[in-house]
Structure formats: C-alpha cells, structure tokens
Amino acid sequence: MLKTIQVEVSLTGKETAEAFWHLDNDEQAKFFNCLGSISQVKLPFQMQFISDSKELNTFGRAAMNIIGNYAYDRSSTVLEQLSS
C-alpha cells in the first residue's frame, strides 16, 4: 500500500538562508531571477523595510551591502556592453 501525505512547512529565515547557501551558483542565480520576477517594483520597498527592521544586525546589513555592491558593479558592466 502506498499512502501520499501532504505536509505544509514554514521555513524560518535561518532555515531559508541555510537552504540558499547549500545551492550551487546556478541555483542561486535562479533564486535571484525568481525573486526579481515575483517582486517586480515592490523590491525597493521591501529592502527599505528590511533596512529599517530592528532584527537586521551588522552581519545581515553587510551581506545586503555586498550583494548590492556586487550586483551594481556587474550590472554597470552589462549595461556598458549592451550600449556599445
């Protein structure tokens, strides 16, 4: 006999971060592609809410800063290539 059971699981922020960290670079890229797609114009507002959160510590703010700076550096290069 085979029985199928549905289970709903809510991951914590820590569990989500750990799951993300265990993805390879291509899967992490797909994560950001999906995040950009589902967030659309709301992402800047959410980033501001996160920045204002009392839960955000020095490590979290540093990670956000590194991601933002790295993405900005890469996007400016891509934009330069597209315009030439």
Backbone as CSV, one residue per row, in Angstrom:
resi,resn,N_x,N_y,N_z,CA_x,CA_y,CA_z,C_x,C_y,C_z
1,MET,0.847,-1.168,0.000,0.000,0.000,0.000,0.894,1.233,0.000
2,LEU,0.530,2.205,-0.801,1.258,3.466,-0.880,0.316,4.578,-0.452
3,LYS,0.762,5.375,0.490,-0.067,6.458,1.004,0.656,7.781,0.790
4,THR,-0.027,8.757,0.198,0.535,10.077,-0.023,0.042,11.009,1.066
5,ILE,0.975,11.713,1.677,0.635,12.641,2.756,1.134,14.021,2.371
6,GLN,0.274,15.013,2.500,0.680,16.393,2.260,1.026,17.045,3.590
7,VAL,2.137,17.756,3.580,2.596,18.434,4.786,2.953,19.865,4.407
8,GLU,2.491,20.813,5.198,2.853,22.211,4.974,3.952,22.580,5.966
9,VAL,5.022,23.158,5.435,6.164,23.523,6.257,6.474,24.991,6.035
10,SER,6.645,25.721,7.114,7.067,27.112,7.026,8.514,27.194,7.503
11,LEU,9.393,27.646,6.602,10.797,27.768,6.967,11.044,29.088,7.688
12,THR,11.941,29.055,8.647,12.359,30.287,9.315,13.353,31.008,8.405
13,GLY,13.676,32.241,8.744,14.685,32.969,7.993,16.019,32.244,8.003
14,LYS,16.385,31.679,9.159,17.643,30.941,9.291,17.640,29.711,8.384
15,GLU,16.548,28.971,8.370,16.456,27.774,7.530,16.495,28.130,6.048
16,THR,15.846,29.225,5.684,15.855,29.672,4.291,17.268,30.058,3.865
17,ALA,17.973,30.798,4.732,19.353,31.196,4.427,20.256,29.976,4.289
18,GLU,20.098,28.999,5.177,20.910,27.785,5.098,20.607,27.001,3.818
19,ALA,19.339,26.922,3.448,18.973,26.220,2.214,19.571,26.939,1.005
20,PHE,19.493,28.271,0.983,20.068,29.060,-0.105,21.575,28.821,-0.193
21,TRP,22.256,28.824,0.949,23.706,28.681,0.969,24.157,27.327,0.425
22,HIS,23.312,26.302,0.544,23.664,24.973,0.056,23.365,24.777,-1.429
23,LEU,22.740,25.760,-2.074,22.509,25.689,-3.517,23.805,25.997,-4.254
24,ASP,23.957,25.449,-5.455,25.130,25.823,-6.247,24.886,27.195,-6.895
25,ASN,25.908,27.734,-7.551,25.802,29.092,-8.089,24.686,29.248,-9.112
26,ASP,24.441,28.232,-9.936,23.367,28.327,-10.925,21.996,28.368,-10.252
27,GLU,21.810,27.553,-9.221,20.538,27.554,-8.498,20.349,28.871,-7.733
28,GLN,21.441,29.431,-7.176,21.347,30.727,-6.514,20.971,31.814,-7.528
29,ALA,21.534,31.736,-8.737,21.174,32.691,-9.786,19.692,32.565,-10.127
30,LYS,19.190,31.342,-10.210,17.763,31.120,-10.491,16.897,31.683,-9.364
31,PHE,17.396,31.577,-8.129,16.680,32.160,-6.985,16.507,33.666,-7.193
32,PHE,17.603,34.352,-7.537,17.512,35.800,-7.740,16.657,36.145,-8.950
33,ASN,16.715,35.326,-10.007,15.841,35.542,-11.157,14.376,35.481,-10.733
34,CYS,14.047,34.478,-9.947,12.671,34.301,-9.471,12.270,35.439,-8.536
35,LEU,13.170,35.802,-7.618,12.887,36.901,-6.698,12.603,38.186,-7.466
36,GLY,13.428,38.474,-8.460,13.212,39.667,-9.280,11.891,39.610,-10.023
37,SER,11.536,38.426,-10.502,10.293,38.263,-11.251,9.057,38.430,-10.373
38,ILE,9.062,37.821,-9.183,7.865,37.891,-8.341,7.766,39.197,-7.570
39,SER,8.900,39.858,-7.323,8.856,41.095,-6.535,8.550,42.316,-7.389
40,GLN,8.989,42.287,-8.633,8.812,43.380,-9.584,9.151,44.720,-8.947
41,VAL,8.232,45.678,-8.955,8.543,47.031,-8.466,8.513,47.133,-6.944
42,LYS,8.115,46.085,-6.252,7.989,46.143,-4.795,9.312,45.891,-4.064
43,LEU,10.331,45.391,-4.755,11.576,45.026,-4.091,12.251,46.203,-3.381
44,PRO,12.347,47.401,-3.983,12.974,48.506,-3.254,12.258,48.829,-1.938
45,PHE,10.933,48.738,-1.940,10.186,48.993,-0.711,10.492,47.937,0.344
46,GLN,10.552,46.668,-0.081,10.849,45.591,0.854,12.261,45.740,1.410
47,MET,13.206,46.128,0.550,14.580,46.328,1.019,14.634,47.442,2.062
48,GLN,13.820,48.485,1.886,13.773,49.567,2.870,13.185,49.063,4.190
49,PHE,12.120,48.262,4.096,11.524,47.690,5.310,12.544,46.836,6.058
50,ILE,13.308,46.041,5.308,14.333,45.202,5.927,15.402,46.078,6.577
51,SER,15.844,47.103,5.862,16.872,48.007,6.393,16.431,48.690,7.676
52,ASP,15.135,48.963,7.789,14.585,49.630,8.971,14.292,48.675,10.126
53,SER,14.347,47.361,9.856,13.981,46.373,10.864,14.992,46.338,12.005
54,LYS,14.482,46.244,13.222,15.341,46.099,14.398,16.006,44.724,14.427
55,GLU,15.494,43.778,13.649,16.057,42.431,13.589,17.330,42.374,12.743
56,LEU,17.535,43.338,11.842,18.704,43.329,10.966,19.943,43.711,11.769
57,ASN,20.929,42.813,11.796,22.151,43.095,12.554,23.288,43.477,11.594
58,THR,24.468,43.659,12.155,25.628,44.081,11.365,25.962,43.078,10.264
59,PHE,25.858,41.783,10.566,26.163,40.755,9.568,25.163,40.796,8.412
60,GLY,23.881,40.934,8.742,22.853,40.994,7.707,22.991,42.229,6.836
61,ARG,23.261,43.368,7.472,23.436,44.617,6.713,24.667,44.516,5.806
62,ALA,25.744,43.897,6.310,26.951,43.731,5.500,26.672,42.829,4.290
63,ALA,25.918,41.751,4.500,25.582,40.851,3.390,24.750,41.578,2.337
64,MET,23.768,42.361,2.783,22.960,43.141,1.839,23.833,44.114,1.058
65,ASN,24.766,44.739,1.744,25.660,45.703,1.110,26.549,45.033,0.068
66,ILE,27.114,43.876,0.410,27.974,43.151,-0.527,27.185,42.734,-1.766
67,ILE,25.991,42.182,-1.561,25.163,41.766,-2.697,24.828,42.967,-3.570
68,GLY,24.422,44.055,-2.934,24.063,45.255,-3.698,25.232,45.823,-4.467
69,ASN,26.383,45.923,-3.815,27.558,46.464,-4.495,28.015,45.565,-5.630
70,TYR,28.019,44.266,-5.406,28.471,43.346,-6.444,27.511,43.363,-7.624
71,ALA,26.223,43.353,-7.358,25.232,43.392,-8.433,25.344,44.693,-9.211
72,TYR,25.579,45.806,-8.512,25.696,47.099,-9.177,26.924,47.110,-10.076
73,ASP,28.062,46.642,-9.564,29.290,46.610,-10.355,29.099,45.783,-11.623
74,ARG,28.453,44.650,-11.506,28.234,43.774,-12.655,27.210,44.359,-13.620
75,SER,26.147,44.967,-13.092,25.105,45.484,-13.977,25.619,46.658,-14.789
76,SER,26.492,47.487,-14.210,27.024,48.615,-14.978,27.880,48.097,-16.131
77,THR,28.613,46.998,-15.917,29.407,46.397,-16.988,28.495,45.852,-18.075
78,VAL,27.426,45.191,-17.687,26.475,44.647,-18.646,25.833,45.763,-19.441
79,LEU,25.436,46.835,-18.756,24.827,47.970,-19.461,25.791,48.607,-20.452
80,GLU,27.047,48.710,-20.068,28.059,49.257,-20.984,28.189,48.366,-22.223
81,GLN,28.185,47.059,-22.033,28.298,46.130,-23.163,27.081,46.220,-24.067
82,LEU,25.910,46.377,-23.490,24.692,46.458,-24.275,24.615,47.740,-25.098
83,SER,25.164,48.816,-24.554,25.075,50.100,-25.256,26.131,50.276,-26.342
84,SER,27.127,49.366,-26.391,28.173,49.520,-27.428,27.901,48.688,-28.662
